[in-house]
């Protein structure tokens, strides 16, 4: 044979396809997926079997793990020692297994994901419940196959006297298949098996009355019964699993969140680290400290909060953004009839019941055979004792054992096996071989044989045996549920205060719509000077607020913008702000007339709107709280050609003062204005003549005595005391505030309620800017035209006047 003839010329696809197909079949059937009958993967089954063979059971001493691993590798599982040891360790971890199958001395890892000690240091033995998986293995209950080197035999499946697949669950990934079966409560699973045996037609709904849902060893809370039902009906489904947390008060009027149960398979150390990172990165505000106080008494994570923090909000944020709440996906795949199958709950129970039926039938047959064999021998011994002297004489006369057997069988008609038992009988046994004891044994065996035969003859009796056995196991091993189940999945709402770093900032808004927030540090560094602003623009608000507050910007077109402060662009004091059209689209000729900061939308607070055509509207502030604010919202309905001239915020006990361009002023209490809804148009504020319009509306506290200042188009400025006027009621003509001139009469351009330190600015037709300090003016009566500040003939007429925005701190620091 030549060298080239030794090699086959095959296409790559065929070779790869064939080899990968074989490999996949092996992975699926013999490595990654559990058997539907005993719920074990091959490596787990081999570990338990090896320990059972070595008599390394719960009633004997612990033995070095390395010894067991060596036995498993040497006899049954020709793979790496670490894979075997890892599988062995997992079977001993009480945070992974609902009922551990191996007890281990030494470090077997931790919920923090720490690795276990090396196998030379740890010791292990089977747990008492694991011996129930192996019970009756010696009674030919399951098939055995040769091990990998044909030197020994190993079981194909274990007798599994309890439904391990559901009790301990399973997780694994193979080629093309994965499985995720959650652990359950032993008592509940046994009840479900019994219910299924009693009624093979039982529905999932009825089974769920006893088997409520998964029961994780780490406890926690399951939300979503519908998800459990779907998973039990189809094999796939999802539930929400969250840790158990309580809020406790601590010293200094503060609170802390204490977590004492975390979701299944979540690494505690990583969870604590993630929560602490949220604190460091200031993703969530209000966390002062995160501590892991877990000790031998149990798991405990403490999240200490700062003063007056919304603990519920922080907790919801943690549920949403960390593994304190996870989604568990059921994917109940197991090997059934050598095939990976997605199993529903009834199918899993049926697979287990069928397996038990085979196991109990086989063990009963085994017991029956042994009982019959023993009965046959006991019968022979009873007969032998009744003719003991003749027997002894016969045996003494025989040449050897074979001859003695032959003689006995010929002379007294014993069978071969009875004769064997008689000749093997030791002499000392003759001293106390009491015939009554043998007869009692014979009677006992007769009963036993009848019982065993009745089990084999009646399926109902067989099932009764299975049920009784399960009930005993339940009594011995079942414990209370660890995981709570809640019907509905809670919707998580997160308060903004929890997520936004609480910081005091300075907000500046201009008439033309340039807005920004600036750090107070940046403002202080410039001493409040050098504000970047366009030439023909001016500030309408300069307000210190918190990033957790909101601002409302009102425009002349009756619209308003709702903007959370933290969403405003963060820009230095010396740089121009961002135009609001980048945040929300507005019309070309629309401009900002008022900027109001809001901490809370409280009851008993109002907004009052004054329009150019003499309308006034009062609405509750809280109706302006917006949920969606991606576009400009309607603040009030305006008739065509009308526009808003002023917006004021009140607490319900203020006075209002309205001024028209022709010099009429009207003063009344705000209670005269009815409270209407957000989109309403309002009522008449003042009676106007043709060509007359409202210049401004102002509000002031009904206890204060402000000065009233007006600026006219001819450059005159006039300050009056409030007591010059008489308080009347809404929609009247009002009182004259100017002396009417025949030629070039004065017309009001700006009207203001002023207090000390206020500054009024105005611009002229020639583009000049001027400032006046109203309190430097002497007070005038209603019938004068004030004093000229500029010469309108040379400097141009006044076209616009405004009160300079001063640095405001609207919120008391104790309010926060």
Buried (B, 14 or more C-beta within 10 A) or exposed (E): EEEEEEEEEEEEEEEEEEEEEEEBEEBBBEBBBBBBBBBBBBBBBBBBBBBBBBEBBEEEEBBBBBBBBBBBBBBBBEBEBEBBBBBBBBBBBEBBBBBBBBBBBBBBBBBBEEEBBEBEEBBBBBBBBBBBBBBBBEBEBBEEEEBEEEEEEBBEBBBBBBBBBBBBBBBBEBBEBBBBBBBBBBBBBBBBBBBBBEEEEBEBEEBBEBBBBBBBBBBBBBBBBEBBBBBBBBBBBBBBBBBBBEBEEEEEEBBBBBBBBBBBBBBBBEBBBBBBEBBEEEBBBBBEEBEBEBEEEEBBBBBBBBEEBBBBBBBBBBBEBBBBBBEBBBBBBBBBEEEBBBBBBBBBBBBBBEBBBBBBBBBBBBBBEBBBEBBBBBBBBBBBBEEEEEBEEBBEEBEEEEEBBBBBBEEBEBEEEBBBBBBEBEEEEEEEBEEEEBEEBBEBBEEBBEBBBEBBEEEEEBBEBBBEBBEEBBEEBBEEBBBBBEEEBBEBEBBBBBBBEBBBBBBBBBBBBBBBBBBEEBBEEEEEEEBBBEEEBBBBBBBBBBBBBBBBBBBBBBBBBBBBBBBBEBBBBBEBBBEBEEBBEBEEEBBBBBBBBBBEBEEEBBBBBBBBBBBBBBBBBBBBEBEEBEEBBEBBBBEEEBBBBBBBBBEEEBBBBBBBBBBBBBBBBBBBBEBBEBEBBBBEBBBBEEEBBBBBBBBBEEEEEBBBBBBBBBBBBBBBBBEBBEEBEBBBEBBEBBBEEEEEBBBBBBBBBBEEEBBBBBBBEEEEEBEBEBBEBEEBEBEBBBEEBBEBEEBBBBEBBBBEBEEBEBBEEEEE
